[in-house]
Amino acid sequence: MLVMSCGDPSGIGPEIAVQAWRAGGTPFVWIGDPAHLPGGTPWRAVEHPAQARGLDGTALPVLVHDFPAAAPPGAPDPANAAAVVAVIARAVELVQAGAASGLVTCPINKAALRDGAGFGFPGHTEYLADLAGGVPVVMMLACPELRVVPVTIHIPLAEVPEVLTSTLLEQRLRITHAALIRDFGIARPRIAVAGLNPHAGERGTMGREEVELIIPVLDRLRAAGMAITGPHSADTMFHAGARAGYDVAVAMYHDQALIPIKTVDFAGGVNVTLGLPFIRTSPDHGTAYDIAGTGKADPTSLIAALAMAQDMAARRGN
């Protein structure tokens, strides 16, 4: 049984959680304050995720976590920030204890958590890595047509060349390779790696990072038996013909990876954290305060995140 953290209750998380439950695909237990669910939602309190199996889809199973304040759509209350963080930590405890097979997280707003609870992490990914003991992790965005991994994540673009090191690149590639085998069932993953600079540096005429940093890492991993190509010019990596030649594209920075996948499948992309000792997926969108409570929220990405988490759990034998 999967568990789902509520995310920011003033965003679209509660409504897309209910929509995903009504869709009836992948069963899950929602963790949050039932007062924040859309009006009229049939729900039932459970004490343990295993109890949800007896509900047979008649009510949304809820592990109740009381929040101190109401959650008007589109207007996050700083008083709720600490509870949002606590729900994530509670969900992680459940999956680490084996009480749940995986975690699906609804969107949070980092600024709201920082202002209301002093949240010191750039995002979910980094917080989950900390809860897992500081393990190195990789953020992957995936849809049926494309998987992408950014080597650097939530940092200013100007800092990317400094943060990008051979050690970091090799670590990200090794974690990605191992996860594709274990969690996605790909026996010999094909990894395409983008360059940092336009035209992958054009042999050093548009930047030296490819020649001095990226190529030596790729050569070393190819010698170790990995099927890795690149560095490729990022502007030619993502058309349909190119995508057919690899299982994952590894990019050097956030937008280099996320713009292609959000163009290919804006509604259905899934954020999955690789390298954790437990399974975690999430919809690939934010809290969407502007449409919260209007009935316009699309649950497609959350439904896909649930299905992916269930598939990963099955491959791990959870």
C-alpha positions as CSV (number, residue, x, y, z in Angstrom):
1,M,0.0,0.0,0.0
2,L,1.3,3.4,-1.0
3,V,1.1,6.5,1.3
4,M,0.5,10.0,0.0
5,S,1.6,13.1,1.8
6,C,-0.9,16.0,1.6
7,G,1.5,18.7,0.5
8,D,0.4,22.3,0.8
9,P,-3.3,22.0,1.7
10,S,-4.0,25.5,0.2
11,G,-2.8,24.3,-3.2
12,I,-4.4,21.7,-5.5
13,G,-3.0,18.7,-3.6
14,P,-6.2,17.8,-1.7
15,E,-8.4,18.0,-4.7
16,I,-6.2,16.0,-7.1
17,A,-5.7,13.4,-4.3
18,V,-9.4,12.9,-4.2
19,Q,-9.6,12.9,-8.0
20,A,-6.9,10.2,-8.1
21,W,-8.7,8.2,-5.5
22,R,-12.0,8.4,-7.5
23,A,-10.2,7.3,-10.6
24,G,-9.7,4.0,-8.9
25,G,-6.4,3.0,-10.3
26,T,-3.6,2.6,-7.7
27,P,-4.7,2.3,-4.0
28,F,-3.2,4.6,-1.5
29,V,-3.6,6.1,2.0
30,W,-3.7,9.9,2.3
31,I,-1.9,11.6,5.2
32,G,-3.3,15.0,6.2
33,D,-6.1,16.8,7.9
34,P,-9.5,15.6,6.5
35,A,-10.9,19.1,7.1
36,H,-8.8,20.2,4.1
37,L,-10.4,17.7,1.7
38,P,-13.0,19.0,-0.7
39,G,-16.4,19.1,0.7
40,G,-18.4,15.9,0.4
41,T,-15.4,13.6,0.1
42,P,-16.2,10.2,1.7
43,W,-13.2,9.3,3.9
44,R,-12.4,6.9,6.7
45,A,-9.7,7.2,9.3
46,V,-7.2,4.4,9.5
47,E,-4.5,3.7,12.1
48,H,-2.2,1.9,9.8
49,P,-1.9,1.7,6.0
50,A,-2.7,-2.0,6.0
51,Q,-6.2,-1.2,7.3
52,A,-7.0,0.6,4.0
53,R,-7.4,-2.7,2.2
54,G,-10.7,-3.4,3.8
55,L,-12.4,-0.3,2.5
56,D,-12.8,-1.6,-1.0
57,G,-12.8,1.9,-2.6
58,T,-15.9,3.0,-0.6
59,A,-14.0,5.8,1.2
60,L,-10.7,7.5,0.9
61,P,-8.4,6.0,3.7
62,V,-6.9,8.8,5.8
63,L,-4.1,8.7,8.3
64,V,-5.3,11.8,10.2
65,H,-2.7,14.5,10.9
66,D,-4.3,17.5,12.5
67,F,-3.3,20.9,11.3
68,P,-3.6,24.1,13.4
69,A,-5.5,26.2,10.8
70,A,-7.9,26.1,7.9
71,A,-6.6,25.9,4.4
72,P,-8.4,28.3,2.1
73,P,-7.6,27.5,-1.5
74,G,-4.9,29.7,-2.9
75,A,-4.0,31.4,0.4
76,P,-1.4,29.4,2.4
77,D,-1.5,30.0,6.1
78,P,2.0,30.1,7.7
79,A,0.5,28.4,10.8
80,N,0.2,25.2,8.7
81,A,3.8,25.1,7.4
82,A,5.3,23.0,10.2
83,A,2.5,20.5,9.8
84,V,3.1,20.2,6.1
85,V,6.8,19.3,6.9
86,A,5.7,16.9,9.7
87,V,3.4,15.0,7.3
88,I,6.3,14.4,4.9
89,A,8.5,13.1,7.8
90,R,5.7,10.9,9.1
91,A,5.2,9.4,5.6
92,V,9.0,8.7,5.3
93,E,8.9,6.9,8.7
94,L,6.2,4.7,7.4
95,V,7.9,3.6,4.3
96,Q,11.3,3.2,6.1
97,A,9.6,0.9,8.6
98,G,8.1,-1.2,5.9
99,A,4.5,-0.2,6.7
100,A,4.0,1.2,3.2
101,S,5.5,0.2,-0.1
102,G,6.3,3.7,-1.4
103,L,5.6,7.4,-0.9
104,V,3.9,9.8,-3.3
105,T,4.2,13.4,-2.4
106,C,1.7,16.2,-3.3
107,P,3.2,19.6,-4.1
108,I,4.7,21.9,-1.6
109,N,5.6,25.6,-1.9
110,K,9.2,26.1,-0.6
111,A,8.8,29.8,0.0
112,A,5.6,29.2,2.1
113,L,7.4,26.6,4.2
114,R,10.5,28.7,4.6
115,D,8.5,31.7,5.7
116,G,6.2,29.7,8.0
117,A,8.5,27.0,9.4
118,G,12.1,28.0,8.5
119,F,12.3,25.1,6.0
120,G,15.9,25.1,4.9
121,F,15.8,22.9,1.8
122,P,15.5,23.9,-1.8
123,G,12.8,21.3,-2.4
124,H,11.3,17.9,-1.6
125,T,14.3,16.0,-3.1
126,E,16.8,17.5,-0.8
127,Y,14.6,17.2,2.3
128,L,13.9,13.5,1.6
129,A,17.6,12.9,1.1
130,D,18.3,14.4,4.5
131,L,15.5,12.3,6.1
132,A,17.2,9.2,4.6
133,G,20.5,10.0,6.3
134,G,22.0,12.4,3.8
135,V,22.3,9.8,1.0
136,P,23.2,11.1,-2.5
137,V,20.1,11.3,-4.7
138,V,19.1,12.0,-8.2
139,M,16.0,13.8,-9.5
140,M,14.4,12.2,-12.5
141,L,11.5,13.4,-14.5
142,A,9.7,10.7,-16.5
143,C,6.8,10.2,-18.9
144,P,6.2,7.5,-21.4
145,E,8.1,9.3,-24.1
146,L,11.1,10.6,-22.2
147,R,13.2,10.3,-19.0
148,V,15.5,13.2,-18.0
149,V,17.9,13.7,-15.1
150,P,19.5,17.1,-14.3
151,V,23.0,16.8,-12.8
152,T,22.6,20.1,-10.9
153,I,19.1,21.0,-9.6
154,H,17.9,23.9,-7.7
155,I,20.7,26.4,-8.0
156,P,21.2,29.7,-10.0
157,L,22.3,29.1,-13.5
158,A,25.4,31.2,-12.9
159,E,26.6,28.7,-10.3
160,V,26.3,25.6,-12.5
161,P,29.8,25.6,-13.9
162,E,31.3,25.8,-10.4
163,V,29.0,23.2,-8.9
164,L,29.4,20.8,-11.8
165,T,32.3,18.5,-11.0
166,S,33.5,15.2,-12.3
167,T,32.7,13.6,-8.9
168,L,29.1,14.9,-9.0
169,L,28.6,13.9,-12.6
170,E,29.9,10.4,-12.1
171,Q,27.8,10.0,-8.9
172,R,24.6,11.1,-10.7
173,L,25.3,8.8,-13.7
174,R,26.0,5.7,-11.4
175,I,22.9,6.3,-9.4
176,T,20.8,6.7,-12.5
177,H,22.2,3.6,-14.1
178,A,21.5,1.5,-11.0
179,A,18.0,2.8,-10.6
180,L,17.1,2.1,-14.3
181,I,18.1,-1.5,-13.7
182,R,16.4,-2.0,-10.3
183,D,13.3,0.2,-10.5
184,F,12.6,0.4,-14.2
185,G,13.6,-3.1,-15.3
186,I,16.0,-2.0,-18.0
187,A,18.8,-4.6,-18.0
188,R,21.3,-2.5,-20.0
189,P,20.4,1.2,-19.7
190,R,21.3,3.5,-22.6
191,I,22.3,6.9,-21.2
192,A,22.7,10.0,-23.4
193,V,24.5,12.9,-21.8
194,A,24.2,16.5,-22.8
195,G,27.0,19.0,-22.9
196,L,27.0,22.1,-20.8
197,N,27.7,24.6,-23.5
198,P,26.0,25.3,-26.9
199,H,26.9,22.6,-29.5
200,A,28.5,20.6,-26.6
201,G,31.4,23.1,-26.6
202,E,32.5,22.5,-30.2
203,R,35.7,20.8,-29.1
204,G,36.6,23.6,-26.7
205,T,35.8,26.6,-28.8
206,M,32.6,27.4,-26.9
207,G,33.7,26.3,-23.5
208,R,36.1,23.8,-22.0
209,E,33.8,21.8,-19.6
210,E,33.0,19.1,-22.1
211,V,36.7,18.5,-22.9
212,E,38.1,18.8,-19.4
213,L,35.3,17.4,-17.3
214,I,32.5,15.6,-19.1
215,I,34.3,13.5,-21.6
216,P,36.8,12.0,-19.1
217,V,33.9,10.9,-16.9
218,L,32.0,9.3,-19.8
219,D,35.1,7.6,-21.0
220,R,35.7,6.1,-17.6
221,L,32.2,4.8,-17.3
222,R,32.2,3.4,-20.8
223,A,35.3,1.5,-19.9
224,A,33.5,0.1,-16.9
225,G,30.8,-1.3,-19.2
226,M,28.1,1.4,-19.2
227,A,26.2,2.2,-22.4
228,I,26.8,6.0,-22.4
229,T,26.9,8.4,-25.4
230,G,27.8,12.1,-25.5
231,P,28.3,14.8,-24.7
232,H,25.6,15.7,-27.1
233,S,24.5,19.1,-28.2
234,A,21.3,19.6,-26.1
235,D,19.4,21.3,-28.9
236,T,19.4,18.0,-30.9
237,M,18.8,15.5,-28.1
238,F,15.0,15.6,-27.6
239,H,13.3,15.2,-31.0
240,A,11.5,11.9,-31.4
241,G,14.2,10.2,-33.5
242,A,16.9,11.1,-30.9
243,R,14.7,9.9,-28.0
244,A,14.4,6.5,-29.5
245,G,18.2,6.0,-29.0
246,Y,18.3,6.2,-25.2
247,D,16.5,5.3,-22.0
248,V,17.4,8.5,-20.2
249,A,18.9,11.9,-21.0
250,V,21.2,13.3,-18.5
251,A,21.4,17.1,-18.6
252,M,23.8,19.5,-16.8
253,Y,21.2,21.9,-15.2
254,H,17.6,22.2,-14.3
255,D,16.0,23.8,-17.3
256,Q,18.1,21.9,-19.8
257,A,16.3,18.8,-18.6
258,L,12.9,20.1,-17.5
259,I,11.9,22.2,-20.6
260,P,12.0,19.2,-22.9
261,I,9.9,16.9,-20.7
262,K,7.4,19.6,-19.9
263,T,7.1,20.3,-23.6
264,V,6.6,16.6,-24.5
265,D,4.1,15.8,-21.7
266,F,3.2,18.8,-19.5
267,A,0.3,17.0,-17.8
268,G,1.7,13.5,-17.3
269,G,5.3,13.9,-16.2
270,V,6.4,12.3,-12.9
271,N,9.1,13.4,-10.5
272,V,10.9,10.4,-9.1
273,T,13.8,10.5,-6.6
274,L,16.5,7.9,-7.4
275,G,19.0,6.7,-4.8
276,L,16.7,6.8,-1.8
277,P,16.4,3.6,0.3
278,F,12.6,3.9,-0.3
279,I,10.4,4.7,-3.3
280,R,9.3,8.3,-3.8
281,T,7.4,9.8,-6.7
282,S,5.5,13.1,-7.2
283,P,3.5,14.9,-9.8
284,D,5.7,17.2,-11.9
285,H,3.9,20.4,-11.0
286,G,3.6,22.8,-8.1
287,T,0.8,23.9,-5.8
288,A,-1.0,25.9,-8.5
289,Y,-2.5,28.4,-6.0
290,D,-4.1,30.3,-8.9
291,I,-6.5,27.5,-9.7
292,A,-6.8,25.8,-6.3
293,G,-10.5,25.3,-5.5
294,T,-11.7,26.2,-8.9
295,G,-12.2,22.7,-10.2
296,K,-9.6,23.2,-13.0
297,A,-6.8,21.0,-11.4
298,D,-5.7,18.1,-13.6
299,P,-4.8,14.9,-11.6
300,T,-3.1,13.2,-14.6
301,S,0.4,13.7,-13.2
302,L,-0.5,12.5,-9.7
303,I,-2.2,9.4,-11.2
304,A,0.9,8.7,-13.2
305,A,3.0,9.1,-10.1
306,L,0.9,6.6,-8.2
307,A,1.2,4.1,-11.0
308,M,5.0,4.5,-11.3
309,A,5.4,4.1,-7.5
310,Q,3.4,0.9,-7.6
311,D,5.4,-0.5,-10.5
312,M,8.7,0.4,-8.8
313,A,7.5,-1.3,-5.6
314,A,6.6,-4.4,-7.5
315,R,10.0,-4.6,-9.0
316,R,11.6,-4.2,-5.6
317,G,9.3,-6.9,-4.3
318,N,7.6,-4.6,-1.8
